[in-house]
Each structure stands twice: as C-alpha cells, then as structure tokens.
Amino acid sequence: MFIITGGAGFIGSNLVRGLNSRGVCDILVVDNLHNGVKFRNLVDCGISDYLDKATFLEKLTSGEFNDLAIDAIFHQGACSATTEWDGRYMMENNYEYSKILLNFCIDHDIPFIYASSAAVYGAGTVFKEDPAHESPLNVYGYSKYRFDQYLRERFLKIKSQVVGLRYFNVYGPHEAHKESMASVAFHLNNQILQSGKLRLFQGCDGYGDGEQRRDFIFVGDVVDVNLWFFDHPQLSGIFNLGTGRSQPFNDVANAVINHHGQGQIEYIPFPDHLKGCYQSFTEANLDTLRTAGYTQSFKSVEEGVGEYMKWLNRE
C-alpha cells in the first residue's frame, strides 16, 4: 500500500495518476476536503481508500498502521500559501505534521519522500542545497526550511530512505482548486479567455516589466522524479526539483498567447503586500540530483505550458 498525503491536491493527485499508470491502485489518499472542490481531482483516479488528515493522524499515532505493509509514504500535504502569515497554524500543519510522519517511517523502515520548497532560498541568487544559501522570506518558506533542518540533524542515524524534494514553480493539470495560489499559467489562461489581456507585474528588483525569472517545472516531470526516487531506495537526501533554467514570466504569457493565437500583455503595478517577500529570481542548481543519477530532461516553458494549455482548453 502507498500513502499519499495531500493526495487530493495538485501534485498529490498527479502522483496518484503516476502510480495508476504503473498499475498501482492500492493507494490511501490522505487530505483535508474543507475545500470540497478538490474531490474532482480524484474522480478519475484509482485508490483503495480516503482518510481525512485528522483521522489519519489519530490512527497513525494510536498504532493502527504499525502492522500494515506500506510501500512508501509520499508526503505532499501542506499549506502552500506564501501569503499566509498565521505562523502557529503553518508550523503545526507543515512542520509538526511532517515530523510525526518522518518518525513513523523511520521506526517502521518505510521510504519517506516529501515535498520541500524552493521558498527556503528566499531572495538569494544561489539555489544549492546548502544552509549557507537558505533564508526564507515568509513563514511558509520557514516551515519547509525548519523541517529540512530537522531532517539534516538526524540524517546520519536514519537507515531507511528519506528524500526531500525542493519544488520550484510547478504548473500543470488539476491545480484549479488552488485559486490565488495556482500557477501563473493557469491565471493567464483564464485572463485571456475573459478579456484577451494577460496581466503581469511591472518591473521590480532590477528586472524589467514581466522579466522577473522563475524556474517553472511541469507537474508531470515532478511526478517522474518522485517515482524515480522510489525506484532507487538506496538514495536519500534533499534535492532541488526544477528544470535548472530560469525563464521570464513573459515567456509563460507568450506561450499562452501562442496557444490561443491572440492576446495582449498588460503590466500592472507590483503589489505592496508582496514587497520584501517575493522571489524575483529562482533557478534550481541540479548538481545534487544529477549526481544521484537522474538523467531525464525537463520540459521548457514553451513545451510544458503548450501541453498544459491543450489540457486546460480541451473540448
């Protein structure tokens, strides 16, 4: 049995599909359906059961999972809102929850593959898995940073597989429920359908209009890396998961325009509430991932957004 926390969410539900494509349906999805629209992400998935996060934690801590044959836990569940400033909630939901799952997996020799985040790097320009380059700008990034640190302090004593994947800007199918936190590609597609105009931020931090650069990675590539690590249980560590190349937001907008054959970019003032807590540049250093043996290429913005637009606008 596989357990996927956040399994009704964006990356989690795509991971369910990735396992389904291998013929695996013995999957326990754990999530919180307070946002009930997420159920749609699971309708076409093959799973064995669903548990609410709170019920799952009760059963886990009471010992009900101790004797089950668990192939791996893919821990994707978290509050990923970079604009959420309730630190008490964020640390309980992201940090304490992760510690419980990690220690359960260590005690029962179960592979544990979890979602970290490029948010740990903050405004830095070096994106390498090293504490010297890590300085988060928001409490979400801190919750991910703190768990990575918790793991690092214990790595030498851990015998089972533990893999942390620092996701950069992930986009692709099944993210609509994320609303304001959905990818820029998703929002630009909605905007072009509504008005024919695509809104990007004016320049900031030394970048021109729409020229802020991010490492945008297609969700299918993210799923492939998760499953690759499961296939290589001898590997543990914290790894960046991006494409290794940054591209400007203008490239995303132009990929959306190219799909629709029309559209105009409009640049809007940079929001005051994001000043000082916004990453204007990200680019994953993939040396650690490549050294581990992962050789597959990643889709460019033009390739990935083009594929995503076909999915979003399918008839």
Order of alpha helices (4+ residues) and beta strands (2+ residues): beta-alpha-beta-beta-alpha-beta-alpha-alpha-beta-alpha-beta-beta-alpha-beta-beta-beta-alpha-beta-beta-alpha-beta-alpha-alpha
